[in-house]
Amino acid sequence: MIDQLLDGRYQILEIIRSGEFGSTYLAKDTRRPGEPICFVKHLRFLVEDPQLFKNTYRRFQQEAEVLEKLSHHDQIPQLLAYFEQNQEFYLVESYINGQSLAQEILPGQPLSENSVIAIVSEVLEILNFVHDQGVIHRDIKPSNLLRRDADQKIMLLDFGAVKEIGFHQNNNPPTARIGTLEYMPIEQFECNPRLNSDIYALGMIAIQALTGMAAYELRKIRENHPTNAGELFWRDLAIVSPEFAEIIDRMVKPDYRERYQSSEVVLADINNLSNPSQTDANKLERYREEVKRIGNYEGEISVVGRQILEELRVSLQISEPQAKAMEDEILNPYRRDHQKGDRYQQALTEAIIQQYPLAKKTRAELDRLQKMLGISDQDMAIIEANILQYPLTRETREELRRLQQLLGLSDDHVALIEAQILPESWLNQILSKLNPDRDRLLSWRWGFVISGIIIAIIGLGWGLYQYNNWIQSRAQADIKEQLDTEKIDYIQSLLAANNYQDCITAAQTFPESSPQYAVAQELLSQCQDVISWKQAKVNTFPIHTAAVQSVAVSPDGRIIASGSRDNTTRLWHIETGEVLQNFVGNSSAILSVDFSNDGLSLAAGTQLSQVIEWNLETIEWYPPLVGGSPIEAIQISPDNRAIATGSADGNVRVWNRRTGLILYNNNQHSTIVYSVAFTPNGRWLVTGSGDGNIHIIDWQIDQLRHRFPAHTGEVRSLAITPDALQIISGGTDNNIKIWNLRTAEEVITLTGHRGAVLSVAVSPDGTQIASSSRDRTVKIWNLKTGELLNTLTNPQAVVNSLVFGINSATLIGGTQDGTVVVWQR
């Protein structure tokens, strides 16, 4: 499709979006000076009857005339041309630089009331003009609203779904259901849209922007109203003034007769609002932001900060109880954390006073206290660094007490010597006791005596000082030895707990000067052998009578699902291999399987172009989703609401699991789609095809973010890292590649297989990649460095599909000979 010339002049540069009813292309007009950029919309009507085609073309011309009238508005793209080619219809519109409002209205990032009022008001102005022309847009949503770079005005896009109507709507026959479900009122869903159907959609956008909800979550507020089904229950999720909330509620009334009848009336009510910047909601939000800025990490507010907040509270006319409630809400989590740190510090201090070095049991008890209080290792290290000194042990104190008795020193003298202090007042006391007559101190006898006493005291102090240094040195050596022993015990406990990565880290930092260094190195070797799968135990289970095409692990890690070309999907126990359930489905080969994230359902893609889903509690299956060709790949979305499929005809679809409606359709791959993968947040979908390309799609706003050639052969498998930063791909060029998910740039290529790579998987802890190949090997790689850790050659069969267990210590593979292999490291 790229570089194709339409109507002899419009050369396609890029496919912007593709859906069930058409596609949008970025193109250049080769017949105009400078070859300016434009948008070309390709409309698919799929009309075969000649007379029906003639009527459809006449209707298309009427629609185009309507669009041309609409494009006279400055905030609607200009219609440049329309034409028919090979019985398909095209619209050419002006190109506009800008950013979709879908990039402004983001999940988890609610907009302020002022910002939402500005958006709603501007779109209402445009709708006022559109409705005056007798036109319903029918697909008002954030991705169809563009903020123009030139002047930041909002543009209304995508009039491919318009319908010209008369003002006497009751006489109109039902039309096609077009639009986006999340923003669609009931009358539009029933194929009878009204002018105020667009007002409903705009009201839903306002709710989405104020609450920070994702588009797919909007149905929750429609379904969960406590008293009136159909009414929307959303105000408690947003910071909004009652006045503006009342306007939005009237915009989204379920019954179109109770809804605003015109955009002009909505605008009038918005303009009659009090100054939005002075609403109670905005006052409270401003105070909240100031509390966040002034409060420190301990949940405290400085004297000056308190004065700032008080001045702000008075100026905003916020009551003291309201202000205190907001401060407590924001700062109490910090205060609780600080109090927990104080309690841990107190316990550690008392333990050290009672016994130091700490016994192993005491250290274990402190570790349990740390976990109970929820204190991080970093914070615990800071606390220990502040108070953990090396006081003299009880045994050292007893030895010094014996030396004091031998020397005949009083407790006062020992205290002075230990503090390394010899005050003048103490010397004066000794002199006055030796002779009250101060004048006789001039005598040489007393001078000799005093000198001798001073020399004796200094010598004694020096001896005690040196002895104390020796005692402390020995104590520190004992402490170091005990700490080394404790660290060895800690490394052994990590090995026993199968925490191999931490085991390696701890062993690698063990000091070479320690007498126990050799022991640490032996533990390091054991941990490295395990983590590189060199001691893996292998179990094979002859589950199927034909090739196993796909395997999946239940969310609890105990059950394996396997789909096979013997037309069955089986559930079996990962440890015993006992078959728990056998599903036959539609009597065709099973090409892909996946569990829902709640573990309640299992889905399978079949050779007969269907997606079958079973309820694992009732063992009943739901009505299948029907595609147009074999379903090669499936994955259920992280929120369990949707399911993505990749088909042999190159189509990628996202379906609503509950209703069966197609939420997204992409046919831009030229051949089989072997793999589909949702990002962890469910927003993006990554697809790999036999055409060698990878697509990264923001399917919720119907946007192809990246399309790039990944392998010189087919892309057979994809996986996304748990941190959603990288894509792993395997291809028939024998290579594995790691890509940056955001930029689509290649990070590294892993080579070593001598046959096509059929499957790749990433461990749940994000440290390893597993790959299988037609060369009959499974390889384990370090994800961070790309280092090959080990090659598994047992069993001697091609592994078609790989998946890690939930603990990253188990690997499951489905083979060409019908067995399922379980490796446990």
Buried (B, 14 or more C-beta within 10 A) or exposed (E): EEEEEBBEBBBBBEBBBBBEBBBBBBBBBEEEEEEEBBBBBBBEBEBEEEEEBEEBBEEBEEBBEBBBBBBEBEBBBBBBBBBBEEEBBBBBBBBBEBEBBBBBBBBEEBBBBBBBBBBBBBBBBBBBBBBEEBBBBBBBBBBBBBBBEEEEBBBBBBBBBBBBBEEEBEEEEEBEBBBBBBBBBBBBEEEBBBBBBBBBBBBBBBBBBBBBBBBBBBBEBBEEBEEEEEBBBBBEBBBBBEBBBBBBBBBBBBEBEEBBBBBBBBBEBBEEBEEBEEBBBBBBBBBBEBBEEBBEEBBBBEEEBEEBBEEBBEEBEBEEEBBEEBBEEBBEEBBEBBEBBEEBBEBBBEBBEEEBBBEEEBBEBBEEBBEEBEBEEEBBEEBBEEEEEEEBBEEBEEEBEEBBEEEEBEEEBBEBBBEEEEEEEEBEEEBEEEBEEEEEBEEEEBEEBBEEBEEEBEEBBEEBEEEBEEBEEEBEEBBBBBBBBBBBEBBBBBBEEBBBBBBBBBBEEBEEEBEBBEBBBEBBEBBBBBBBBEEBEEEBBEBBEBBBBBBBBBEEBBBBBBBBBBBBBBBBEBEEBEBEBEBEBBEBBBBBBBBBBEBBBBBBBBBBBBBBBBEBEEEEBBEBBEBEBBBBBBBBBBBBBBBBBBBBBBBBBBBBBEEBEBBBBBBBBEBBBBBBBBBEEBBBBBBBBBBBBBBBBBBBBBBBBBBEEBBEBBBBBBBBBBEBBBBBBBBBBBBBBBBEBEEBEEBEEBEBBEBBBBBBBBBBBBBBBBBBBBBBBBBBBBBEEBEBBBEBEEBEBBBBBBBBBBEBBBBBBBBBBBBBBBBBB
